Amino acid sequence: MGGKRRNSERGAMEEYGDDVELDKKDKKKKMEKEKRREILPSMIKNKEKRSAVHAKLKHEKKVEKRKKLKARDAEEKRALELGEEPLPRKIPRTIENTRENDETVCKPDDEELFACNDTDEFSSIIKRERTPKILITTSRFNSTRGPAFISELLEVIPNAHYYKRGTYDLKKIVEYAKKQDFTSLIVVHTKRREPDALLIIGLPDGPTAHFKLSRLVLRKDIKNHGNPTSHEPELVLTNFTTRLGHHTGSYIFETKESKTSDSKGKKGKDGKGEKISQQKVIARLQECGPRFTLKLRSLQHGTFDTKGGEYEWVHKPEMDTSRRRFFL
């Protein structure tokens, strides 16, 4: 009897020992996983290992995101097959859709705004009674990337002409542009051999807008970039909702675009009056560049005048109270 008890106790102890070893192994695995998760790329000093860990984490996030998207699409498909309404998709929170309310936001049915559009200094250009003609020049001290940036602007902006600045004063250039019937003057300002600002002057009577230029990426540095064609570009403006934004968007930018009344999407006819058959064409968009960010610094009445000019709006550092506050 004693031997049987000892054997049974030994078997129980061995089973218990196996369970304990399995628990220890599971705990070790969990601890190792937690350690791996806790190690961030920024904690790794070796550059090659850090970049490899960062790439691995990025790939894992991409795979998880694809799985979630596939699961969501499968649920929507199943709901449609069963005749049920699919769950509404979540709207991501962005800086633009969570922007702070502004008192100067224009409503779509603002009659006063449309009345001002018909009587302002740019009404003839916006109504296409005059063809936009733009003069582009530089500051007195040019930069290394300045010429490449200007050449790409000339390819993007229709009817634009480049003139060397030389030693001429800016007010003399404004007078020359007025005599030559230019509608706008763009000055590319440089600092430390890098383009850092744009000065856009409306002719003949202003206004003058000063923009800070940042994050400049030329065409050659854009991955899978395209090359501009002879087609006239179309300007798309979104979220220019305030009075200042409407003024800046429609008067400073729309006056650089030369639209024509011909529509490319209409059906055409040949010489015999027969309709040309349309074929389904799949197009892929390509970025031509240059890519950059503009931030309005000041808007001045009239042409460029630093001494006696009257400013409509000037940006000050104390105005930046929140990232969700927009002035345009």
SERO-4910 file (N, C-alpha, C, O; in steps of 0.05 Angstrom, whole numbers):
BEGIN
 pado doro    nc1    nc2    nc3   cac1   cac2   cac3    cc1    cc2    cc3    oc1    oc2    oc3
  Met    A     17    -24      0      0      0      0     17     25      0     12     45    -13
  Gly    A     39     24     16     56     47     17     70     54     -9     73     77    -16
  Gly    A     77     32    -24     90     36    -49     72     49    -70     80     66    -85
  Lys    A     46     39    -69     27     50    -88     22     80    -83     20     96   -101
  Arg    A     21     87    -56     16    115    -50     39    133    -59     36    155    -70
  Arg    A     64    122    -54     87    137    -63     88    142    -93     94    163   -103
  Asn    A     81    120   -108     80    123   -137     60    143   -146     65    159   -164
  Ser    A     36    142   -134     15    161   -141     23    189   -134     17    208   -149
  Glu    A     36    192   -111     45    219   -103     67    230   -122     68    253   -130
  Arg    A     85    210   -130    106    219   -149     94    227   -176    102    247   -188
  Gly    A     73    212   -185     60    219   -211     46    246   -209     47    263   -227
  Ala    A     33    251   -186     20    277   -182     40    299   -181     36    321   -193
  Met    A     63    294   -167     84    315   -166     96    320   -193    102    343   -200
  Glu    A    100    299   -210    111    304   -237     91    320   -254     99    338   -269
  Glu    A     65    312   -252     45    328   -267     45    357   -258     43    376   -274
  Tyr    A     46    360   -232     46    388   -221     71    403   -230     70    427   -236
  Gly    A     94    388   -230    119    401   -239    117    409   -268    127    430   -276
  Asp    A    105    391   -285    101    398   -314     84    423   -317     90    440   -333
  Asp    A     62    424   -301     45    447   -302     59    473   -294     56    494   -306
  Val    A     76    470   -273     91    494   -264    111    503   -285    114    526   -290
  Glu    A    124    483   -298    143    490   -320    129    503   -343    140    522   -355
  Leu    A    106    493   -350     90    505   -372     82    534   -365     84    552   -381
  Asp    A     73    537   -340     66    564   -331     90    583   -332     87    606   -340
  Lys    A    113    573   -324    137    589   -325    145    597   -353    152    620   -359
  Lys    A    142    577   -372    148    583   -400    129    604   -411    137    622   -426
  Asp    A    103    601   -404     83    620   -414     89    648   -403     87    668   -417
  Lys    A     97    649   -377    103    675   -365    127    687   -379    128    711   -384
  Lys    A    148    670   -384    171    680   -398    165    692   -425    175    713   -433
  Lys    A    148    677   -440    140    686   -466    126    712   -465    131    731   -481
  Lys    A    107    714   -446     92    739   -442    111    762   -435    109    784   -445
  Met    A    130    757   -417    149    777   -409    166    786   -433    171    810   -436
  Glu    A    175    767   -449    191    774   -473    174    791   -492    185    810   -504
  Lys    A    149    783   -496    132    799   -514    128    827   -504    129    847   -519
  Glu    A    123    829   -477    120    856   -465    145    873   -468    144    897   -473
  Lys    A    168    859   -464    194    874   -467    197    884   -496    206    906   -500
  Arg    A    190    866   -515    192    874   -543    174    898   -549    181    916   -564
  Arg    A    150    897   -538    131    919   -542    141    944   -529    137    966   -539
  Glu    A    153    942   -506    161    965   -491    185    979   -504    188   1003   -502
  Ile    A    202    964   -518    225    976   -531    216    993   -555    205    982   -575
  Leu    A    221   1018   -553    214   1037   -575    238   1042   -592    261   1039   -583
  Pro    A    234   1049   -617    257   1055   -635    275   1077   -624    299   1077   -628
  Ser    A    263   1097   -610    279   1119   -600    297   1111   -577    316   1125   -571
  Met    A    292   1087   -565    309   1077   -543    334   1063   -553    352   1058   -538
  Ile    A    334   1056   -579    357   1041   -591    377   1061   -601    371   1079   -616
  Lys    A    402   1058   -592    423   1076   -599    435   1071   -627    443   1089   -641
  Asn    A    436   1045   -634    447   1037   -660    428   1046   -682    404   1040   -682
  Lys    A    438   1061   -702    421   1073   -722    409   1052   -740    385   1054   -747
  Glu    A    424   1032   -748    414   1011   -766    392    994   -752    371    989   -764
  Lys    A    397    987   -727    377    971   -712    352    988   -707    329    978   -709
  Arg    A    356   1013   -701    333   1031   -696    316   1034   -721    291   1033   -719
  Ser    A    328   1038   -744    313   1040   -769    299   1014   -776    276   1014   -786
  Ala    A    312    991   -770    300    965   -776    275    960   -758    255    950   -767
  Val    A    278    967   -732    255    964   -714    232    982   -721    209    974   -720
  His    A    239   1007   -729    218   1026   -737    203   1016   -762    179   1018   -764
  Ala    A    219   1005   -782    206    995   -806    188    971   -800    167    968   -812
  Lys    A    197    954   -781    181    930   -774    155    938   -760    134    928   -766
  Leu    A    157    957   -741    133    967   -728    113    980   -748     89    977   -746
  Lys    A    124    995   -766    108   1008   -786     94    988   -804     70    991   -811
  His    A    108    967   -811     96    945   -828     74    931   -813     53    925   -824
  Glu    A     79    926   -787     58    912   -770     33    929   -768     10    919   -770
  Lys    A     36    955   -765     13    973   -764     -2    973   -790    -27    974   -791
  Lys    A     12    973   -812     -1    972   -839    -17    946   -842    -39    947   -852
  Val    A     -5    924   -834    -19    898   -836    -45    898   -819    -65    888   -829
  Glu    A    -43    908   -795    -67    910   -777    -88    928   -789   -112    921   -788
  Lys    A    -80    950   -801    -99    968   -813   -113    955   -837   -137    958   -841
  Arg    A    -98    940   -853   -110    926   -876   -130    905   -867   -151    902   -879
  Lys    A   -123    891   -846   -141    871   -835   -168    884   -826   -189    873   -831
  Lys    A   -165    906   -812   -189    920   -802   -207    930   -826   -231    927   -825
  Leu    A   -193    940   -847   -208    950   -870   -222    927   -884   -245    929   -893
  Lys    A   -208    904   -887   -221    880   -900   -244    870   -884   -265    863   -895
  Ala    A   -241    870   -857   -264    861   -840   -287    880   -842   -310    871   -843
  Arg    A   -282    906   -843   -303    926   -846   -318    923   -873   -342    924   -874
  Asp    A   -302    919   -894   -315    916   -921   -331    890   -922   -352    890   -934
  Ala    A   -321    869   -909   -336    844   -909   -363    847   -894   -383    836   -902
  Glu    A   -362    861   -871   -387    866   -856   -407    883   -872   -431    877   -871
  Glu    A   -397    903   -886   -415    920   -902   -427    903   -925   -451    906   -930
  Lys    A   -411    886   -937   -421    869   -959   -443    850   -949   -463    845   -962
  Arg    A   -437    838   -925   -456    819   -914   -482    833   -906   -504    822   -911
  Ala    A   -480    858   -896   -504    873   -888   -521    880   -913   -545    879   -912
  Leu    A   -507    887   -935   -522    894   -959   -536    869   -971   -558    871   -982
  Glu    A   -522    846   -969   -534    821   -980   -559    813   -964   -578    802   -975
  Leu    A   -558    818   -937   -581    812   -920   -603    833   -921   -624    830   -908
  Gly    A   -597    855   -935   -617    877   -936   -617    895   -912   -636    910   -907
  Glu    A   -595    895   -897   -593    912   -873   -576    936   -879   -561    937   -899
  Glu    A   -579    956   -862   -563    980   -866   -535    976   -853   -534    968   -829
  Pro    A   -514    981   -868   -487    978   -856   -482    999   -834   -494   1021   -835
  Leu    A   -464    994   -817   -457   1013   -796   -444   1038   -808   -428   1036   -826
  Pro    A   -451   1061   -797   -440   1086   -808   -410   1087   -803   -400   1080   -782
  Arg    A   -395   1097   -823   -366   1098   -820   -358   1122   -802   -371   1142   -802
  Lys    A   -337   1118   -787   -328   1138   -768   -313   1160   -784   -297   1154   -802
  Ile    A   -318   1185   -776   -305   1208   -788   -280   1214   -772   -282   1220   -748
  Pro    A   -256   1213   -784   -232   1219   -768   -231   1248   -759   -239   1266   -774
  Arg    A   -220   1252   -736   -217   1279   -725   -191   1292   -737   -169   1281   -735
  Thr    A   -195   1314   -750   -173   1329   -762   -173   1358   -751   -192   1366   -738
  Ile    A   -151   1372   -757   -150   1400   -748   -170   1417   -763   -181   1436   -752
  Glu    A   -176   1409   -788   -194   1426   -804   -224   1422   -795   -238   1442   -793
  Asn    A   -232   1397   -790   -260   1394   -782   -265   1399   -752   -288   1399   -743
  Thr    A   -244   1405   -737   -247   1413   -709   -238   1442   -705   -231   1450   -682
  Arg    A   -237   1458   -726   -228   1485   -724   -247   1502   -707   -271   1497   -705
  Glu    A   -235   1522   -694   -251   1540   -676   -268   1558   -693   -261   1566   -715
  Asn    A   -292   1564   -682   -311   1581   -696   -300   1610   -698   -288   1620   -679
  Asp    A   -305   1622   -721   -296   1650   -725   -320   1667   -732   -338   1658   -747
  Glu    A   -320   1691   -722   -343   1709   -727   -344   1719   -756   -365   1726   -766
  Thr    A   -321   1718   -770   -320   1729   -797   -325   1707   -819   -320   1712   -842
  Val    A   -335   1684   -811   -340   1663   -831   -363   1672   -849   -384   1680   -839
  Cys    A   -359   1670   -875   -380   1678   -895   -399   1656   -900   -392   1632   -901
  Lys    A   -424   1663   -902   -445   1643   -909   -448   1642   -939   -442   1661   -953
  Pro    A   -458   1619   -950   -460   1616   -979   -480   1636   -992   -478   1643  -1015
  Asp    A   -500   1645   -976   -520   1663   -987   -516   1692   -978   -535   1707   -974
  Asp    A   -491   1699   -974   -484   1726   -965   -486   1745   -989   -468   1745  -1006
  Glu    A   -506   1761   -990   -511   1780  -1013   -490   1802  -1013   -481   1812  -1034
  Glu    A   -482   1811   -989   -463   1833   -987   -436   1824   -999   -422   1841  -1011
  Leu    A   -428   1799   -994   -403   1789  -1005   -403   1789  -1035   -384   1797  -1048
  Phe    A   -425   1779  -1047   -427   1778  -1076   -428   1806  -1088   -418   1810  -1110
  Ala    A   -440   1825  -1074   -441   1853  -1084   -413   1865  -1084   -406   1880  -1102
  Cys    A   -397   1858  -1064   -369   1868  -1063   -352   1856  -1085   -335   1869  -1097
  Asn    A   -358   1830  -1092   -343   1817  -1114   -347   1831  -1141   -329   1832  -1157
  Asp    A   -371   1842  -1145   -377   1855  -1171   -365   1883  -1173   -363   1893  -1195
  Thr    A   -357   1895  -1151   -348   1923  -1151   -319   1926  -1144   -308   1948  -1143
  Asp    A   -305   1904  -1138   -277   1907  -1128   -258   1910  -1152   -266   1909  -1175
  Glu    A   -232   1913  -1145   -212   1918  -1166   -206   1894  -1183   -194   1897  -1205
  Phe    A   -213   1870  -1175   -207   1846  -1190   -231   1835  -1205   -230   1812  -1216
  Ser    A   -253   1849  -1205   -278   1839  -1217   -274   1834  -1247   -285   1814  -1258
  Ser    A   -258   1851  -1261   -255   1847  -1290   -239   1822  -1296   -244   1809  -1316
  Ile    A   -220   1814  -1278   -204   1790  -1283   -220   1765  -1276   -219   1745  -1290
  Ile    A   -235   1767  -1253   -251   1744  -1245   -274   1738  -1265   -281   1715  -1269
  Lys    A   -284   1759  -1277   -305   1756  -1298   -293   1748  -1325   -308   1745  -1344
  Arg    A   -267   1746  -1326   -252   1739  -1351   -255   1760  -1373   -253   1754  -1396
  Glu    A   -258   1786  -1364   -257   1808  -1383   -228   1815  -1391   -223   1825  -1412
  Arg    A   -209   1809  -1372   -181   1812  -1378   -166   1786  -1374   -174   1770  -1357
  Thr    A   -146   1782  -1390   -130   1757  -1388   -107   1762  -1368    -93   1782  -1370
  Pro    A   -104   1744  -1348    -83   1748  -1328    -55   1747  -1341    -50   1730  -1359
  Lys    A    -38   1765  -1333    -11   1766  -1343      7   1771  -1319      5   1792  -1306
  Ile    A     25   1752  -1313     40   1753  -1288     70   1757  -1293     81   1745  -1311
  Leu    A     82   1775  -1278    110   1780  -1279    123   1767  -1254    114   1773  -1232
  Ile    A    143   1751  -1258    157   1738  -1235    186   1747  -1234    200   1747  -1255
  Thr    A    195   1756  -1211    222   1764  -1207    232   1755  -1180    217   1741  -1165
  Thr    A    257   1761  -1173    269   1752  -1148    277   1776  -1131    274   1799  -1139
  Ser    A    287   1770  -1107    299   1790  -1091    328   1796  -1102    337   1782  -1121
  Arg    A    341   1815  -1091    367   1823  -1101    388   1801  -1098    406   1798  -1114
  Phe    A    385   1785  -1077    404   1763  -1071    390   1737  -1078    373   1728  -1062
  Asn    A    397   1725  -1100    384   1700  -1108    395   1676  -1093    416   1679  -1080
  Ser    A    382   1653  -1095    390   1630  -1080    398   1607  -1100    396   1610  -1124
  Thr    A    406   1585  -1088    414   1562  -1104    390   1548  -1116    390   1539  -1140
  Arg    A    369   1545  -1100    345   1531  -1110    324   1551  -1122    303   1543  -1132
  Gly    A    330   1577  -1121    312   1597  -1131    306   1594  -1160    282   1594  -1168
  Pro    A    326   1592  -1178    321   1590  -1207    304   1565  -1214    287   1567  -1231
  Ala    A    310   1542  -1201    294   1518  -1206    265   1521  -1198    247   1512  -1211
  Phe    A    261   1535  -1175    234   1540  -1165    219   1558  -1184    195   1553  -1189
  Ile    A    232   1579  -1194    219   1598  -1212    212   1584  -1239    191   1589  -1250
  Ser    A    230   1567  -1249    225   1554  -1274    201   1535  -1272    185   1532  -1291
  Glu    A    197   1522  -1248    174   1505  -1244    149   1522  -1241    127   1513  -1250
  Leu    A    151   1545  -1229    128   1563  -1227    119   1572  -1255     95   1575  -1260
  Leu    A    138   1578  -1272    131   1586  -1299    116   1565  -1315    100   1571  -1332
  Glu    A    123   1539  -1309    109   1517  -1322     81   1513  -1311     63   1503  -1325
  Val    A     77   1521  -1286     51   1516  -1273     31   1539  -1278      8   1535  -1283
  Ile    A     41   1564  -1275     24   1588  -1277     23   1596  -1307     44   1602  -1319
  Pro    A     -1   1596  -1319     -2   1604  -1347      3   1634  -1351     -4   1651  -1334
  Asn    A     14   1640  -1374     20   1668  -1382     37   1683  -1362     32   1706  -1356
  Ala    A     57   1669  -1352     76   1681  -1333    102   1686  -1346    111   1671  -1363
  His    A    115   1708  -1339    140   1717  -1351    161   1723  -1329    154   1735  -1309
  Tyr    A    186   1715  -1334    207   1720  -1314    225   1742  -1324    234   1742  -1347
  Tyr    A    231   1761  -1305    250   1782  -1311    271   1783  -1288    264   1780  -1265
  Lys    A    296   1786  -1296    317   1788  -1276    314   1814  -1259    307   1835  -1270
  Arg    A    319   1811  -1233    316   1834  -1215    337   1855  -1219    332   1878  -1222
  Gly    A    362   1845  -1220    384   1864  -1222    386   1882  -1198    383   1873  -1175
  Thr    A    391   1908  -1202    393   1927  -1180    369   1946  -1179    369   1966  -1165
  Tyr    A    347   1939  -1193    324   1957  -1194    309   1956  -1168    307   1935  -1155
  Asp    A    298   1979  -1161    281   1981  -1137    254   1969  -1143    245   1969  -1166
  Leu    A    241   1958  -1123    215   1944  -1127    193   1963  -1137    176   1955  -1153
  Lys    A    194   1988  -1128    173   2007  -1137    176   2013  -1166    156   2017  -1180
  Lys    A    201   2014  -1176    205   2018  -1205    195   1994  -1221    184   1997  -1243
  Ile    A    199   1970  -1210    190   1946  -1224    159   1946  -1225    147   1937  -1245
  Val    A    146   1956  -1204    117   1958  -1203    107   1977  -1225     88   1971  -1239
  Glu    A    121   2000  -1228    113   2019  -1248    117   2008  -1276    100   2012  -1294
  Tyr    A    139   1993  -1280    144   1980  -1306    123   1960  -1313    113   1958  -1335
  Ala    A    115   1944  -1293     95   1923  -1297     68   1936  -1304     52   1925  -1320
  Lys    A     61   1958  -1291     36   1972  -1298     36   1981  -1327     16   1979  -1341
  Lys    A     58   1992  -1337     60   2002  -1364     58   1979  -1384     47   1982  -1406
  Gln    A     68   1955  -1377     67   1932  -1394     41   1915  -1391     40   1893  -1402
  Asp    A     22   1926  -1377     -5   1913  -1374     -3   1886  -1360    -19   1868  -1366
  Phe    A     14   1884  -1341     14   1860  -1324     -8   1862  -1303    -13   1884  -1293
  Thr    A    -20   1840  -1296    -41   1840  -1276    -31   1833  -1248    -44   1840  -1228
  Ser    A     -8   1820  -1246      3   1813  -1220     34   1812  -1221     45   1808  -1243
  Leu    A     46   1816  -1198     75   1815  -1195     81   1796  -1172     71   1800  -1150
  Ile    A     98   1776  -1177    106   1757  -1157    136   1760  -1152    152   1757  -1171
  Val    A    144   1765  -1127    172   1767  -1120    179   1744  -1102    166   1740  -1081
  Val    A    199   1728  -1110    208   1705  -1094    231   1715  -1077    253   1722  -1087
  His    A    226   1716  -1051    247   1726  -1032    263   1702  -1022    252   1680  -1018
  Thr    A    289   1707  -1017    306   1686  -1008    321   1694   -983    326   1718   -978
  Lys    A    328   1674   -967    344   1679   -942    362   1654   -938    353   1632   -939
  Arg    A    387   1659   -934    407   1638   -931    406   1618   -955    408   1594   -952
  Arg    A    404   1630   -979    404   1615  -1004    381   1596  -1007    383   1575  -1020
  Glu    A    358   1602   -994    334   1585   -996    310   1604   -999    308   1623   -984
  Pro    A    292   1598  -1018    267   1613  -1020    251   1611   -994    244   1589   -985
  Asp    A    244   1634   -982    230   1633   -956    205   1650   -955    190   1650   -935
  Ala    A    199   1665   -977    175   1682   -977    167   1689  -1005    183   1688  -1024
  Leu    A    141   1695  -1008    130   1704  -1034    115   1730  -1029     99   1732  -1010
  Leu    A    120   1749  -1046    106   1775  -1045     89   1777  -1071    100   1778  -1093
  Ile    A     63   1777  -1068     44   1778  -1091     31   1805  -1091     16   1812  -1072
  Ile    A     35   1820  -1112     25   1847  -1115      4   1848  -1137     11   1841  -1160
  Gly    A    -20   1856  -1131    -40   1859  -1152    -37   1886  -1166    -33   1906  -1153
  Leu    A    -39   1886  -1192    -35   1910  -1208    -61   1918  -1222    -77   1900  -1230
  Pro    A    -67   1943  -1225    -49   1966  -1219    -53   1978  -1191    -36   1994  -1183
  Asp    A    -73   1970  -1176    -80   1984  -1151    -78   1967  -1126    -88   1974  -1105
  Gly    A    -65   1944  -1128    -62   1926  -1105    -85   1906  -1104   -100   1903  -1123
  Pro    A    -87   1891  -1082    -72   1893  -1057    -45   1878  -1058    -39   1865  -1079
  Thr    A    -30   1879  -1036     -4   1866  -1034     -5   1845  -1012    -11   1852   -989
  Ala    A      2   1820  -1018      1   1799   -998     29   1788   -994     44   1783  -1013
  His    A     37   1785   -969     63   1774   -962     59   1747   -949     45   1745   -929
  Phe    A     71   1726   -961     68   1699   -952     95   1688   -943    115   1693   -955
  Lys    A     94   1672   -921    118   1657   -913    117   1631   -928     97   1617   -929
  Leu    A    140   1624   -941    142   1599   -957    159   1579   -941    181   1585   -932
  Ser    A    149   1555   -938    163   1534   -924    158   1507   -937    140   1504   -953
  Arg    A    173   1487   -929    170   1459   -938    171   1457   -969    154   1443   -981
  Leu    A    190   1470   -980    192   1470  -1010    204   1444  -1019    226   1435  -1010
  Val    A    190   1430  -1037    200   1406  -1050    198   1409  -1080    176   1413  -1091
  Leu    A    220   1409  -1094    221   1412  -1123    212   1386  -1137    210   1365  -1124
  Arg    A    206   1388  -1163    196   1365  -1178    215   1341  -1177    206   1319  -1175
  Lys    A    240   1347  -1180    259   1325  -1181    261   1309  -1155    269   1285  -1156
  Asp    A    252   1321  -1133    253   1307  -1107    227   1294  -1100    225   1281  -1079
  Ile    A    206   1296  -1117    181   1283  -1112    181   1255  -1124    188   1252  -1147
  Lys    A    174   1236  -1108    174   1208  -1118    151   1204  -1138    129   1212  -1134
  Asn    A    158   1190  -1160    138   1184  -1182    124   1209  -1192    100   1209  -1196
  His    A    140   1230  -1195    128   1255  -1204    121   1254  -1234    132   1238  -1249
  Gly    A    102   1272  -1242     95   1274  -1270    108   1300  -1281    120   1315  -1267
  Asn    A    104   1303  -1307    114   1328  -1321     91   1344  -1331     71   1333  -1341
  Pro    A     92   1370  -1327     69   1387  -1336     65   1386  -1366     84   1384  -1381
  Thr    A     40   1388  -1374     32   1388  -1402     23   1416  -1411     25   1435  -1395
  Ser    A     14   1418  -1435      5   1444  -1446    -23   1451  -1436    -32   1474  -1442
  His    A    -37   1433  -1422    -64   1439  -1412    -62   1461  -1391    -43   1463  -1375
  Glu    A    -83   1477  -1390    -85   1498  -1369    -94   1486  -1343   -114   1471  -1343
  Pro    A    -80   1491  -1321    -87   1479  -1295   -113   1491  -1284   -121   1513  -1291
  Glu    A   -126   1475  -1268   -151   1483  -1255   -145   1487  -1225   -133   1470  -1212
  Leu    A   -154   1509  -1214   -149   1516  -1186   -172   1506  -1168   -195   1510  -1174
  Val    A   -165   1492  -1147   -185   1482  -1128   -179   1495  -1101   -158   1491  -1089
  Leu    A   -198   1510  -1090   -196   1523  -1065   -216   1512  -1045   -240   1510  -1051
  Thr    A   -207   1503  -1022   -224   1492  -1001   -218   1505   -974   -195   1512   -969
  Asn    A   -239   1509   -958   -236   1519   -930   -227   1548   -929   -217   1556   -908
  Phe    A   -230   1563   -950   -225   1592   -949   -252   1605   -942   -266   1616   -960
  Thr    A   -260   1603   -917   -288   1609   -909   -291   1637   -896   -313   1648   -897
  Thr    A   -270   1648   -884   -272   1674   -871   -271   1696   -892   -265   1692   -916
  Arg    A   -277   1720   -883   -275   1744   -901   -247   1747   -912   -243   1751   -936
  Leu    A   -227   1744   -894   -199   1746   -903   -192   1723   -921   -178   1727   -941
  Gly    A   -202   1699   -915   -196   1676   -932   -208   1679   -960   -196   1672   -980
  His    A   -233   1689   -961   -246   1693   -987   -231   1714  -1003   -227   1711  -1027
  His    A   -223   1735   -990   -208   1757  -1003   -181   1746  -1014   -174   1752  -1037
  Thr    A   -167   1731   -997   -141   1720  -1005   -144   1699  -1027   -129   1700  -1047
  Gly    A   -163   1681  -1024   -166   1659  -1043   -175   1668  -1071   -164   1661  -1091
  Ser    A   -197   1684  -1071   -208   1692  -1097   -193   1714  -1111   -191   1714  -1135
  Tyr    A   -181   1732  -1095   -168   1755  -1108   -138   1750  -1113   -127   1760  -1133
  Ile    A   -125   1736  -1095    -96   1732  -1098    -90   1708  -1116    -71   1709  -1131
  Phe    A   -106   1687  -1113   -100   1662  -1127   -116   1658  -1153   -106   1650  -1173
  Glu    A   -142   1665  -1151   -159   1660  -1175   -151   1678  -1198   -155   1671  -1221
  Thr    A   -140   1701  -1192   -132   1719  -1214   -107   1709  -1229    -99   1721  -1249
  Lys    A    -94   1688  -1219    -71   1677  -1233    -79   1655  -1253    -63   1645  -1268
  Glu    A   -105   1647  -1251   -114   1624  -1268   -130   1635  -1292   -148   1652  -1289
  Ser    A   -123   1626  -1315   -136   1635  -1340   -154   1612  -1349   -146   1594  -1363
  Lys    A   -180   1614  -1342   -199   1593  -1350   -211   1600  -1377   -212   1624  -1385
  Thr    A   -219   1580  -1392   -232   1584  -1417   -260   1573  -1416   -266   1556  -1398
  Ser    A   -277   1581  -1433   -305   1572  -1433   -309   1544  -1443   -329   1532  -1439
  Asp    A   -289   1534  -1458   -291   1507  -1469   -288   1486  -1447   -271   1488  -1430
  Ser    A   -306   1467  -1448   -305   1445  -1428   -294   1420  -1441   -301   1413  -1463
  Lys    A   -275   1407  -1427   -262   1383  -1438   -280   1358  -1435   -275   1338  -1448
  Gly    A   -300   1360  -1417   -316   1336  -1412   -340   1333  -1430   -355   1314  -1428
  Lys    A   -345   1352  -1449   -368   1351  -1466   -363   1333  -1490   -340   1328  -1498
  Lys    A   -385   1323  -1502   -382   1307  -1526   -375   1324  -1550   -387   1345  -1554
  Gly    A   -356   1315  -1566   -348   1330  -1589   -361   1320  -1614   -372   1298  -1615
  Lys    A   -360   1336  -1636   -371   1329  -1662   -350   1333  -1683   -333   1351  -1681
  Asp    A   -350   1316  -1703   -330   1319  -1725   -342   1337  -1746   -363   1349  -1742
  Gly    A   -328   1340  -1769   -336   1358  -1790   -363   1352  -1802   -377   1370  -1812
  Lys    A   -372   1326  -1801   -397   1318  -1813   -420   1320  -1794   -443   1314  -1801
  Gly    A   -415   1329  -1769   -436   1332  -1750   -442   1307  -1735   -462   1306  -1720
  Glu    A   -426   1286  -1738   -431   1261  -1724   -417   1261  -1697   -395   1272  -1695
  Lys    A   -430   1249  -1677   -418   1248  -1651   -395   1228  -1650   -396   1206  -1660
  Ile    A   -374   1237  -1637   -350   1220  -1634   -355   1200  -1611   -363   1209  -1590
  Ser    A   -351   1175  -1615   -356   1155  -1594   -335   1159  -1572   -312   1163  -1577
  Gln    A   -345   1158  -1547   -328   1161  -1524   -319   1134  -1514   -335   1115  -1513
  Gln    A   -294   1133  -1506   -283   1108  -1495   -277   1113  -1465   -270   1135  -1457
  Lys    A   -280   1091  -1450   -274   1093  -1422   -244   1094  -1418   -229   1077  -1426
  Val    A   -235   1116  -1404   -207   1120  -1400   -202   1120  -1370   -215   1135  -1355
  Ile    A   -183   1105  -1361   -175   1104  -1333   -151   1122  -1330   -130   1116  -1341
  Ala    A   -153   1143  -1314   -131   1162  -1311   -120   1159  -1283   -134   1153  -1264
  Arg    A    -94   1164  -1281    -80   1164  -1255    -67   1191  -1251    -53   1201  -1268
  Leu    A    -73   1203  -1227    -62   1229  -1222    -33   1227  -1213    -25   1209  -1199
  Gln    A    -18   1247  -1223     11   1249  -1216     17   1277  -1207      7   1296  -1219
  Glu    A     33   1280  -1186     40   1306  -1177     63   1317  -1193     84   1304  -1197
  Cys    A     60   1341  -1203     80   1354  -1220     99   1372  -1204    121   1377  -1212
  Gly    A     89   1382  -1182    105   1400  -1166    106   1428  -1177     95   1433  -1199
  Pro    A    118   1447  -1164    132   1444  -1138    112   1443  -1115     89   1453  -1116
  Arg    A    120   1430  -1093    104   1427  -1069    114   1446  -1047    138   1446  -1041
  Phe    A     97   1463  -1037    106   1481  -1016     81   1490   -999     58   1485  -1007
  Thr    A     87   1503   -977     66   1513   -958     68   1543   -956     90   1554   -953
  Leu    A     46   1557   -958     45   1586   -956     29   1593   -931      8   1582   -925
  Lys    A     39   1612   -916     25   1623   -892     24   1653   -895     45   1666   -897
  Leu    A      0   1664   -894     -3   1693   -897      8   1708   -874      2   1702   -851
  Arg    A     25   1728   -879     37   1744   -859     24   1772   -858     20   1783   -836
  Ser    A     18   1783   -881      5   1810   -881     -9   1814   -907     -2   1802   -928
  Leu    A    -30   1831   -906    -45   1839   -930    -47   1869   -929    -58   1881   -910
  Gln    A    -37   1882   -950    -35   1911   -951    -52   1923   -973    -54   1911   -995
  His    A    -65   1945   -967    -80   1959   -988    -60   1972  -1007    -39   1982   -999
  Gly    A    -67   1972  -1033    -50   1985  -1053    -26   1968  -1059    -24   1945  -1051
  Thr    A     -7   1980  -1074     17   1966  -1082     38   1968  -1059     32   1980  -1038
  Phe    A     61   1956  -1064     81   1953  -1043     90   1980  -1033    100   1997  -1049
  Asp    A     87   1985  -1007     96   2010   -994    101   2004   -965     82   2001   -949
  Thr    A    126   2003   -957    133   1996   -929    130   2019   -910    126   2015   -886
  Lys    A    132   2044   -920    131   2067   -902    103   2078   -898     94   2080   -875
  Gly    A     89   2084   -919     62   2096   -917     39   2078   -924     17   2087   -927
  Gly    A     45   2051   -926     23   2033   -934      4   2027   -911     11   2027   -888
  Glu    A    -21   2024   -919    -43   2017   -899    -48   1987   -901    -54   1976   -922
  Tyr    A    -46   1974   -878    -49   1945   -877    -77   1937   -869    -89   1948   -851
  Glu    A    -88   1918   -885   -115   1907   -879   -113   1886   -857   -131   1885   -840
  Trp    A    -92   1870   -857    -88   1849   -837    -59   1843   -833    -44   1842   -853
  Val    A    -50   1840   -808    -22   1833   -802    -22   1810   -782    -36   1812   -761
  His    A     -7   1790   -787     -4   1768   -768     15   1775   -746     37   1785   -751
  Lys    A      7   1768   -721     24   1773   -697     27   1747   -682      9   1730   -682
  Pro    A     50   1743   -669     55   1717   -654     34   1712   -633     27   1688   -628
  Glu    A     24   1732   -619      4   1728   -598    -23   1719   -608    -41   1711   -593
  Met    A    -27   1719   -635    -52   1710   -647    -53   1679   -648    -75   1668   -651
  Asp    A    -30   1666   -647    -29   1637   -649    -34   1625   -621    -16   1615   -608
  Thr    A    -59   1625   -613    -67   1614   -587    -73   1584   -589    -72   1570   -568
  Ser    A    -79   1574   -613    -86   1546   -616    -80   1537   -644    -81   1553   -663
  Arg    A    -74   1511   -647    -70   1500   -674    -96   1498   -690    -95   1497   -714
  Arg    A   -118   1498   -675   -144   1496   -689   -156   1523   -696   -180   1524   -703
  Arg    A   -141   1544   -693   -151   1570   -700   -140   1577   -727   -116   1578   -732
  Phe    A   -159   1583   -746   -152   1590   -773   -162   1618   -779   -183   1626   -771
  Phe    A   -145   1633   -794   -153   1661   -801   -163   1662   -830   -176   1682   -837
  Leu    A   -158   1642   -846   -168   1642   -874   -192   1624   -876   -203   1621   -898
***
